[in-house]
Amino acid sequence: MEDEDGYFGERVAAKYDESSGDMFEPGVVGRTVEVLEELTGGGRALELGVGTGRIALPLAERGVAVHGIDMSRAMVARLRAKPGGDAVGVTIGDFATTRVDGTFSLVYLLYNTIMNLTTQAAQVACFRNAADHLEPGGRFVIEVGVPALRKLPAGQNAVPFHVSPTRWAFDVYDVATQAMSSNYVEVVDGHGQYRSIPFRYVWPSELDLMAQLAGLRLRERWDGWAREPFTSESHRHVSVWEKPVD
C-alpha cells in the first residue's frame, strides 16, 4: 500500500542509500557532480526529486547553491541527517508543479526520476515547471534509461533484473500505454515481502517534444556522464536542454 510519502516512505528511505548502492559509488557521484557544476556556470541549481541528497550534498560542498524539491519527508529527513544537510534548502511538494522562489542556471532530474511521473501530462508539466525556474540561457538536465523493450521476448511483458535465493526483481511493461512497474519480492526471516512501484517510460524523442512545448531546445545528449556518444545501442542518456536567451 502507498504511504503518505508516496512510494518512497520510511521503509524505502531507511534502506535507499544501501539498496541503490551502484549509484552511490564515488566515481559515479564524482563524474555526475563535476558535469553539473560545470553546467551551473557559477549559478544556482535546483534538483527535482532531491531524495537523500546523493548529488545535492556533494554539489553544495563544491560551493554551488542548491535547492531541492521532493514529496517524501522520509527521504528528506535522511538528507538532513547527513553532514552538510542543512546547506541544501528543500521544498516539500510534487516536483512537476511545485514552485520555489527565484530562478536557477541549472535544473536537474536524475536516475530515471522523470519516470516516477506516471502520466504524459505530468511529464509535460515537469518540463514546463523546469523551464519556469530557469533563467535565460539556463539548462535542464535529465538522466534516464532508454526503454528496454528490446529485452522483451515475443508475447511476454516482464524483464527480470535481479535474481538471488532471497530476492527477485522484475520490470513489467505495457507497450500500449507506456506504463511499467518495478516489482520486488524479498524473503526476510522466512517471510515474503512484495513491493511494486509504478513508472511511465519515455523515449528521447518524446522528451525532446516535451522540451519544445516548454520553450527549451536540445543542446547535448550523451550516453553517460563521461559524455560518451549516444547511439542506438545506448541503455541510458544524459540530455541537456537550454532555455533561449531571447
C-alpha positions as CSV (number, residue, x, y, z in Angstrom):
1,M,0.0,0.0,0.0
2,E,1.2,3.5,-0.8
3,D,2.1,5.5,2.3
4,E,1.8,9.3,3.0
5,D,5.2,9.9,1.3
6,G,4.1,8.1,-1.9
7,Y,6.2,5.1,-2.8
8,F,9.3,6.4,-1.0
9,G,8.2,6.4,2.6
10,E,10.1,5.4,5.7
11,R,10.5,1.7,4.8
12,V,12.2,2.6,1.5
13,A,14.1,5.7,2.8
14,A,15.7,3.7,5.6
15,K,17.4,1.4,3.1
16,Y,17.6,3.6,0.0
17,D,21.3,4.6,0.1
18,E,22.2,0.9,0.6
19,S,19.8,-0.6,-1.9
20,S,20.8,1.8,-4.6
21,G,24.5,1.1,-4.0
22,D,25.9,1.4,-7.5
23,M,24.7,4.9,-8.0
24,F,26.4,5.9,-4.7
25,E,29.9,4.8,-5.8
26,P,32.3,7.7,-5.5
27,G,33.3,7.5,-9.2
28,V,29.7,7.8,-10.3
29,V,28.9,10.6,-8.0
30,G,32.1,12.4,-8.8
31,R,31.6,12.4,-12.5
32,T,27.9,13.5,-12.2
33,V,28.7,16.4,-9.8
34,E,31.6,17.6,-11.9
35,V,29.4,17.9,-15.0
36,L,26.6,19.5,-13.2
37,E,28.9,22.0,-11.5
38,E,30.2,23.0,-14.9
39,L,26.7,23.4,-16.3
40,T,25.7,25.8,-13.5
41,G,28.3,28.3,-14.8
42,G,28.6,29.6,-11.3
43,G,24.8,30.0,-10.8
44,R,22.2,28.3,-8.6
45,A,21.0,24.7,-9.1
46,L,17.6,23.2,-8.5
47,E,17.2,19.4,-8.1
48,L,13.8,17.9,-8.8
49,G,13.4,14.8,-6.6
50,V,16.3,15.6,-4.3
51,G,15.8,12.5,-2.2
52,T,18.5,11.7,0.3
53,G,20.9,14.2,-1.2
54,R,23.2,11.8,-3.2
55,I,24.0,14.6,-5.7
56,A,22.8,17.8,-3.9
57,L,25.2,17.4,-1.0
58,P,28.5,17.0,-2.9
59,L,27.4,19.7,-5.3
60,A,26.8,22.0,-2.4
61,E,30.2,21.1,-1.0
62,R,31.7,22.5,-4.2
63,G,30.2,25.8,-3.4
64,V,27.1,25.6,-5.6
65,A,23.9,27.0,-4.1
66,V,21.5,24.0,-4.3
67,H,17.8,23.9,-3.6
68,G,15.7,20.7,-3.9
69,I,12.0,19.7,-4.3
70,D,10.8,16.3,-3.1
71,M,7.5,14.8,-1.9
72,S,9.0,12.4,0.5
73,R,9.6,13.7,4.0
74,A,11.2,10.4,4.9
75,M,13.8,10.8,2.2
76,V,14.5,14.4,3.0
77,A,14.9,13.5,6.7
78,R,17.8,11.3,5.6
79,L,19.3,14.2,3.7
80,R,19.0,16.5,6.7
81,A,20.8,13.9,9.0
82,K,23.9,13.8,6.8
83,P,26.9,16.1,7.2
84,G,26.2,19.4,5.4
85,G,22.5,18.5,5.2
86,D,21.5,22.0,6.4
87,A,23.2,23.6,3.4
88,V,20.6,22.4,0.9
89,G,17.2,24.1,1.0
90,V,14.3,21.8,0.4
91,T,10.7,22.4,-0.5
92,I,8.2,19.5,0.1
93,G,6.0,19.0,-2.9
94,D,5.4,17.5,-6.3
95,F,8.4,18.4,-8.4
96,A,6.2,18.5,-11.6
97,T,4.3,21.5,-10.3
98,T,5.8,23.0,-7.1
99,R,7.4,26.4,-7.5
100,V,10.2,27.9,-5.4
101,D,11.5,31.4,-5.2
102,G,13.9,32.8,-7.7
103,T,15.5,31.4,-10.9
104,F,18.3,29.0,-11.5
105,S,21.0,28.4,-14.0
106,L,20.5,24.7,-13.8
107,V,17.6,22.4,-13.1
108,Y,18.3,18.7,-13.0
109,L,16.3,15.4,-12.6
110,L,18.4,12.3,-12.4
111,Y,18.4,8.5,-12.1
112,N,15.2,7.8,-14.0
113,T,13.1,10.0,-11.8
114,I,11.2,11.5,-14.7
115,M,9.6,8.1,-14.9
116,N,8.1,8.5,-11.4
117,L,5.6,10.8,-13.1
118,T,3.2,8.2,-14.4
119,T,1.3,10.2,-17.0
120,Q,2.4,12.0,-20.1
121,A,0.6,15.1,-18.8
122,A,2.6,15.1,-15.6
123,Q,5.9,14.7,-17.5
124,V,5.0,17.6,-19.8
125,A,4.1,19.7,-16.7
126,C,7.5,18.9,-15.2
127,F,9.3,20.3,-18.3
128,R,7.2,23.5,-18.0
129,N,8.0,23.8,-14.3
130,A,11.7,23.4,-15.0
131,A,11.6,26.0,-17.8
132,D,9.7,28.4,-15.5
133,H,12.5,28.1,-12.9
134,L,15.3,28.6,-15.4
135,E,16.9,32.0,-16.2
136,P,17.6,32.7,-19.8
137,G,20.5,30.5,-21.0
138,G,19.9,28.1,-18.2
139,R,20.0,24.3,-18.7
140,F,17.6,21.5,-17.8
141,V,19.3,18.1,-17.4
142,I,17.7,14.7,-17.3
143,E,19.3,11.3,-16.8
144,V,17.1,8.4,-17.7
145,G,17.2,4.9,-19.2
146,V,16.2,4.0,-22.7
147,P,13.1,1.8,-22.6
148,A,14.3,-1.8,-22.6
149,L,11.7,-3.2,-24.9
150,R,14.3,-5.0,-27.0
151,K,14.7,-7.3,-24.0
152,L,11.1,-8.5,-24.1
153,P,10.6,-11.9,-25.6
154,A,7.8,-12.2,-28.1
155,G,4.5,-12.5,-26.2
156,Q,5.9,-11.6,-22.8
157,N,5.8,-8.4,-20.8
158,A,8.3,-8.9,-17.9
159,V,12.1,-8.5,-17.7
160,P,13.9,-9.7,-14.6
161,F,16.8,-7.5,-13.4
162,H,17.8,-9.2,-10.2
163,V,17.6,-12.9,-9.2
164,S,19.0,-14.4,-5.9
165,P,18.0,-17.0,-3.4
166,T,16.2,-14.4,-1.3
167,R,15.3,-11.5,-3.7
168,W,13.7,-11.3,-7.1
169,A,13.1,-8.1,-9.1
170,F,11.5,-7.6,-12.4
171,D,10.0,-4.9,-14.6
172,V,6.6,-5.2,-16.2
173,Y,5.8,-3.3,-19.4
174,D,2.5,-2.3,-21.1
175,V,3.6,-1.2,-24.5
176,A,0.1,0.2,-25.4
177,T,0.2,2.8,-22.6
178,Q,4.0,3.1,-21.8
179,A,3.0,2.2,-18.2
180,M,5.6,0.0,-16.4
181,S,6.3,-1.1,-12.9
182,S,9.3,-2.3,-11.0
183,N,8.4,-5.3,-8.7
184,Y,10.4,-6.7,-5.8
185,V,9.9,-10.0,-4.0
186,E,12.1,-10.5,-0.9
187,V,12.3,-13.2,1.8
188,V,13.2,-11.8,5.2
189,D,13.3,-14.1,8.2
190,G,11.3,-16.7,6.4
191,H,8.5,-14.3,5.4
192,G,7.9,-13.0,1.9
193,Q,7.5,-9.3,1.1
194,Y,6.3,-7.8,-2.1
195,R,6.6,-4.2,-3.4
196,S,5.6,-2.6,-6.7
197,I,6.5,0.9,-7.9
198,P,4.7,2.3,-11.0
199,F,6.5,4.3,-13.7
200,R,5.9,5.7,-17.2
201,Y,8.8,5.0,-19.6
202,V,9.6,7.7,-22.1
203,W,11.6,7.9,-25.3
204,P,14.3,10.5,-26.0
205,S,12.4,11.9,-28.9
206,E,9.3,12.3,-26.7
207,L,11.3,14.2,-24.2
208,D,12.6,16.5,-26.9
209,L,9.0,17.3,-27.8
210,M,8.1,18.0,-24.2
211,A,11.1,20.3,-24.1
212,Q,9.9,22.1,-27.2
213,L,6.5,22.6,-25.7
214,A,8.2,24.2,-22.7
215,G,10.2,26.5,-24.9
216,L,13.5,24.6,-24.5
217,R,15.9,23.3,-27.1
218,L,18.2,20.3,-27.1
219,R,21.8,21.3,-26.5
220,E,23.6,17.9,-25.9
221,R,22.8,14.3,-25.4
222,W,25.3,11.7,-24.1
223,D,25.4,8.1,-23.3
224,G,26.6,8.9,-19.8
225,W,28.4,11.4,-17.6
226,A,31.7,10.9,-19.3
227,R,30.0,12.4,-22.4
228,E,30.2,9.3,-24.5
229,P,28.3,9.5,-27.8
230,F,24.6,8.5,-27.6
231,T,23.9,5.7,-30.1
232,S,21.2,3.2,-30.9
233,E,22.9,0.7,-28.5
234,S,22.9,3.1,-25.5
235,H,20.9,1.9,-22.5
236,R,20.5,5.4,-21.0
237,H,21.1,9.0,-21.8
238,V,22.0,12.3,-20.2
239,S,20.2,15.1,-22.1
240,V,20.7,18.8,-21.7
241,W,18.1,21.3,-22.9
242,E,18.6,25.0,-22.9
243,K,16.3,28.0,-22.4
244,P,16.9,30.5,-25.1
245,V,18.3,33.9,-24.2
246,D,15.9,35.7,-26.4
